[in-house]
Amino acid sequence: MNSDSKAQSSDSRPRNAERWVKVAFYAGLLLVVAWVYFTAFDAPQSSRAGSAKKSPRSSASSTRSNDRDNKQPAAEAEGQDEPHNSTLIVRDVRVPNEHGKIIYRGDVDLRPTVERIELGVRLRFSHDGSVFANRERRLPSKPKNYYHEFIHPTPGDNGPGAQRIVRGRDGEVYYTPDHYRSFRRVQ
């Protein structure tokens, strides 16, 4: 072998090594991102519920009603005296994420959100309190601007999530756990 070919082969080894180091680095980075993504969606509900941002006013009752390990029904835990408030606890709800995977299963207490709406407090999402057009025609037909939609936060979901409360001008309240696919009248 002449000296030129030795120089070429020794120069190509560091370049190949640099390429493999870069490939290994990016592959490792991809694996870390994938691990974080999948563990965030597959984490047990009880560990994610504490990470959800809640207003100080509603966190106590919301945590009690959404905790799967709580054996006492939410209505009894609150010791409520008003019978109309019991309709604001929706039993056996399944809340999907944007991919259709169920991220919450259990009872949902709508009282904190209804209280927030009555106080005029809006969440950081632009469509909280906006006009609900009823394009899906799943609610009774009413005049334009009759319904308004409000976000009901889902524990562990930092976005608006799929849960909504839709209020009519005459005070009726509808709840959807699945972003308008189905509705339940709760008041």
C-alpha positions as CSV (number, residue, x, y, z in Angstrom):
1,M,0.0,0.0,0.0
2,N,1.3,3.4,-0.8
3,S,1.3,6.3,1.5
4,D,-1.6,8.1,-0.3
5,S,-4.0,5.2,0.2
6,K,-3.0,4.9,3.9
7,A,-3.8,8.6,4.3
8,Q,-7.2,8.2,2.7
9,S,-8.2,5.2,4.7
10,S,-7.1,6.8,8.0
11,D,-9.0,10.0,7.0
12,S,-12.2,8.1,6.3
13,R,-12.3,6.3,9.6
14,P,-12.8,9.5,11.7
15,R,-15.5,10.7,9.3
16,N,-17.3,7.4,9.5
17,A,-17.0,7.4,13.3
18,E,-18.4,10.9,13.4
19,R,-21.3,9.9,11.3
20,W,-22.1,6.9,13.5
21,V,-21.8,9.0,16.7
22,K,-24.3,11.5,15.2
23,V,-26.6,8.6,14.1
24,A,-26.4,7.1,17.6
25,F,-27.1,10.4,19.2
26,Y,-30.2,11.2,17.2
27,A,-31.5,7.6,17.5
28,G,-31.1,7.9,21.3
29,L,-32.8,11.3,21.3
30,L,-35.7,9.8,19.3
31,L,-36.0,7.0,21.7
32,V,-36.2,9.4,24.7
33,V,-38.8,11.5,23.0
34,A,-40.9,8.4,22.2
35,W,-40.6,7.1,25.7
36,V,-41.7,10.5,27.2
37,Y,-44.6,10.6,24.7
38,F,-45.9,7.1,25.4
39,T,-45.4,7.2,29.2
40,A,-47.3,10.5,29.3
41,F,-50.4,8.9,27.6
42,D,-50.2,5.6,29.3
43,A,-49.6,6.8,32.9
44,P,-52.2,5.7,35.5
45,Q,-54.9,8.3,36.0
46,S,-54.1,8.8,39.7
47,S,-50.6,10.0,39.0
48,R,-51.6,12.3,36.2
49,A,-54.5,13.9,38.1
50,G,-52.1,15.8,40.4
51,S,-50.3,17.3,37.4
52,A,-53.4,19.0,36.0
53,K,-53.6,22.7,36.6
54,K,-56.7,23.6,38.5
55,S,-58.1,26.8,39.9
56,P,-57.6,26.9,43.7
57,R,-61.4,27.3,44.2
58,S,-62.3,24.1,42.3
59,S,-59.4,21.8,43.0
60,A,-60.7,20.2,46.2
61,S,-64.1,19.1,45.0
62,S,-62.8,18.2,41.5
63,T,-60.0,16.0,43.0
64,R,-62.5,14.3,45.3
65,S,-64.9,13.5,42.6
66,N,-62.4,12.4,40.0
67,D,-60.2,10.2,42.2
68,R,-60.8,6.6,41.1
69,D,-59.7,5.2,44.5
70,N,-62.4,7.2,46.4
71,K,-65.0,4.6,47.3
72,Q,-67.5,7.1,48.7
73,P,-69.8,8.7,46.0
74,A,-69.0,12.3,45.3
75,A,-72.5,13.5,46.2
76,E,-72.2,12.0,49.7
77,A,-68.6,13.3,50.1
78,E,-69.9,16.8,49.5
79,G,-72.8,16.3,51.9
80,Q,-75.0,18.2,49.6
81,D,-78.5,19.3,50.6
82,E,-79.7,20.7,47.3
83,P,-81.2,17.9,45.1
84,H,-80.8,19.8,41.8
85,N,-77.0,19.7,42.3
86,S,-77.0,15.9,42.2
87,T,-77.7,16.2,38.5
88,L,-74.3,17.8,38.1
89,I,-72.5,14.6,38.9
90,V,-72.5,12.4,35.8
91,R,-71.9,8.8,36.5
92,D,-69.8,6.3,34.6
93,V,-68.3,8.6,32.0
94,R,-65.6,7.7,29.5
95,V,-63.5,10.7,28.2
96,P,-61.4,10.1,25.1
97,N,-58.4,12.1,24.0
98,E,-58.0,13.5,20.5
99,H,-56.8,10.1,19.2
100,G,-59.9,8.2,20.6
101,K,-58.0,6.6,23.5
102,I,-60.0,6.7,26.8
103,I,-58.0,8.9,29.2
104,Y,-60.5,9.1,32.0
105,R,-63.2,6.7,33.2
106,G,-65.4,7.3,36.2
107,D,-67.8,9.9,37.7
108,V,-67.5,13.6,36.6
109,D,-68.5,16.4,38.9
110,L,-69.6,19.4,36.8
111,R,-70.3,21.7,39.8
112,P,-66.9,23.5,39.8
113,T,-67.3,24.4,36.1
114,V,-71.0,25.5,36.5
115,E,-70.0,27.6,39.5
116,R,-67.1,29.1,37.4
117,I,-69.5,29.9,34.6
118,E,-71.9,31.6,36.9
119,L,-69.1,33.7,38.3
120,G,-68.1,34.8,34.8
121,V,-64.6,33.2,35.1
122,R,-63.2,32.0,31.7
123,L,-60.4,29.6,31.1
124,R,-57.3,30.4,29.0
125,F,-58.8,28.8,25.9
126,S,-60.2,31.2,23.4
127,H,-63.4,29.3,22.8
128,D,-64.4,29.0,26.5
129,G,-67.6,30.9,26.6
130,S,-68.0,31.2,22.9
131,V,-71.2,30.7,20.9
132,F,-72.0,27.1,20.3
133,A,-73.6,26.8,16.8
134,N,-75.1,23.3,17.2
135,R,-73.8,22.3,13.8
136,E,-74.1,18.6,14.8
137,R,-77.8,19.2,15.5
138,R,-77.6,17.0,18.6
139,L,-79.3,19.7,20.8
140,P,-82.8,21.1,20.3
141,S,-83.0,23.6,17.5
142,K,-82.8,27.2,18.8
143,P,-82.1,30.7,17.4
144,K,-78.6,31.7,16.5
145,N,-76.4,32.6,19.6
146,Y,-78.7,30.7,21.9
147,Y,-76.1,28.2,23.1
148,H,-72.6,28.9,24.6
149,E,-69.9,26.3,25.2
150,F,-67.6,26.0,28.1
151,I,-64.6,23.7,28.7
152,H,-64.8,21.2,31.6
153,P,-61.1,20.4,32.3
154,T,-60.0,16.7,32.2
155,P,-57.4,15.7,34.8
156,G,-54.1,15.1,33.2
157,D,-55.0,16.9,30.0
158,N,-53.3,20.3,29.7
159,G,-55.3,21.2,26.6
160,P,-59.0,21.9,26.4
161,G,-59.8,18.2,26.2
162,A,-63.0,16.7,25.0
163,Q,-65.4,17.6,27.8
164,R,-67.7,20.6,27.3
165,I,-70.7,22.1,29.0
166,V,-73.2,23.8,26.7
167,R,-75.6,26.2,28.3
168,G,-78.8,27.5,26.7
169,R,-80.1,31.0,27.2
170,D,-83.0,29.7,29.2
171,G,-80.6,28.0,31.7
172,E,-80.6,24.4,30.4
173,V,-77.2,22.7,30.7
174,Y,-75.9,19.9,28.5
175,Y,-72.7,17.9,29.0
176,T,-70.6,16.2,26.4
177,P,-67.6,14.0,27.4
178,D,-66.6,13.3,23.8
179,H,-66.4,16.7,22.0
180,Y,-70.0,16.9,20.8
181,R,-70.5,13.3,19.7
182,S,-73.0,12.8,22.5
183,F,-74.8,15.0,24.9
184,R,-76.6,14.5,28.3
185,R,-78.9,17.1,29.7
186,V,-77.9,17.7,33.3
187,Q,-80.1,20.7,34.2
